[in-house]
Amino acid sequence: MAVGTSSTDLELMERVASYDSKALEALYNRYSPLLYTVIKKIAAEESIAENVMSDVFVIIWRKANLFDFHTANVYTWLVSLARNKATDTIRRLKSAAGIKEYTDAYEDEFIIPHLSMAIDPLDLKTALSLKESVESALNSLTEAQQYVIYLAYYEGLTQKEIASKLNIPYPTVKSKVKIALSNLKENLIKGNE
């Protein structure tokens, strides 16, 4: 069977897990613009972003078998993988103190996404069609809510690190993140009605 634009994301992942290099190339062609955009928001320096992008596709090639094919959620897995690798890389560049050694076991636990079956599968076409709704929902949040989501998602900070950065108590950050995510969900629901 030829690998092309008609192959689904799941079909491509199945073939990548069987070390089909043409499937990896097709997956790269389909997802590299999106993944590079996600990575570049986290790792602004171009050379770092390019290295992370390369690392992400090496991980996909080596560890596609760790993708849970029962979730069928290739889009979310790839975006989460790119985000995890980018935030980990930036953390390591800022300060290696207190960060675990990067091993295969570390990669499997902290870089490879472990998605819940409760997450609805999403494909690239659907995700792109939702882009405006998500942007509108984000823009409807207060600046403080947008900022804590930015710190958590794009800078990859933990809630304790956000508390330290903003010099506010940890419970306050925990509450702000919870409220921001709740409001984001509410705004998305309102936008789709």
N, C-alpha and C positions, 0 to 999 in steps of 0.2 A: 504494500500500500504506500503510495507516495505521500510525503509529508508536505503539506501546503497550507494555504490560508483557510481551507475548508476544515482542517482538523480542529477539534475542540481543544480547549486548554487541558482538559483531563486526558484526552488521547495523547497529547504531546508529552505530558508528565509521565504517563505510563511508558511511553517509548524512551524518554530520557532515563527513566529508572532501569531500562534494559540497555542502557549505554548506546542509544541511537543518536549519533552526532548531528544528523540532519534535523532531528526533532529539537535538539538543544538550539540549533541555529534558528529554527522557526520560532521557538519560544523567545529567543533573544530578539529577533526582528519584531515580534509582536509586543514585547514588554519593555525593551530597553529604554525607550523614550520616557515612559512613566516611571520606571524604577530610578533612572538617572535623575529625574526631577525630584523625587522623594529624597534621594541620597544628597543631592546638591543643596536642598533646604537645610540639611543637617550638617553636611561637610561642605562649606562654601568654597573652600580652596579647590580649584579645578583638579590639580594633580592628586589630591587626597580622594576626591569624589570618583575620579577615574579608577584609582586603585581599588576602592571599595566596590565599584561596579564590577570590576574583573573578579574580585574575591567572591562576590555574590554568585556569579555564574559558575565559578569553580565549585563552590559549595553545592549549588544545584546539581552539577554534574556528578559530584562525589556522593551526595547524600539525598538524591531524589527519592530513594527508597524509604526515607524517614517521613516523607509526606504521607499523611493519612488519607488514602484514596477513598475511604468511606465518607469523608467530609465533602469531597468533590469541590473544594474551595481553593482552587489554584490561585486566583487573583489575590485573595486575602493572605494566603501563605507567602506568595512572592513579595508582596508589598511589606508584610511584617518582617520577612527575612531581610530585605534591603534596609528597612528602618533599624532593625536590631543590630545588623553589622555596622551600619554607619554610626549609630550612637555609641556602640562599643569601641569603635576605632577612635572617635573623638575623645571619649573618656580616657582611653589609653594614651593619647597624645597629650592631653592636658595634665594628667598625673597618673602614673602607674601605681602609686601608693595605695595599698588596700584592695587592689584589683587582682582577682585570681589569675593564675597563669593561663594563657590561651592554649588549651589542649583540645583534642577531639571530644573528650567528655564535656569540657566547658562549652564547646561549640554546640554539641547536641542538646545541652541543657538550657543555654542562655541565648543562642543565636537562632537555632532552628525553631520556628514557631510550632506551638502545640495548640492547635485550634480546637475549640469546643464543637461538638456536634450540634449545639444549639444555634451556632452562627449560620445563617442562610448562605448558601453558595452564591457567589457573585462572579460574573465574568467581566472582562474588560469593557465590552460594549455597553453593558448595563451600568457599570461604574462611571463611565464617561458621560452617560446620559443623566446621571444623578449629580454631576459636578456642580452645576449652577444651584441646585437645591441645597447642597452641602455648604457651598460658599455663602449663600444667603442665610442659612441657619447659623453659621459661624459669625457672620457679620451682625446678626441680631443679638448676640451675646454682649455683655458689658465688656469694656476694655480689660478689666481685671480678670474676667472669666476667660477671655481670649488668651490673655498672657499666661495664665496657669496651664491651659491646654497646650500652648506653644512650648512652654518650658518642659512639660511632661512628654509631649509627643516628639517635637523636633529637636530639643536639646537632650532628651532622654533622661532628664533628672528624676530622681525618686521624689516622693512627697517630702521626705526629710531634707533632701538637698534643696528643694524649692523653699522650704521653710527657712533654711540657713541663708540662701541667696536673698530672700525678701525680708529677712530678719523679722519673721512673724512666727508665732507658735505653730508647731506641727499639727495640732488638732484644727487650727484655723485653715491651714492649707488643705487638709483632708476634707474639710467641709466645703471649701471653695471648689475643689476639683469635683466633688460629688454633685454639687449644685450646678456647676458649669456643664457637666456631662448630662445631667437631667434636663437642663434648659436646652441643650443642643438637641437632644432626642425629641423634646417637645416641639422645638422649632422645625425640626425635620418633618414631624407628623403633621403640623399645621400647614407646612409648605406643600405637602403632598395631598392635601384634602381638596 
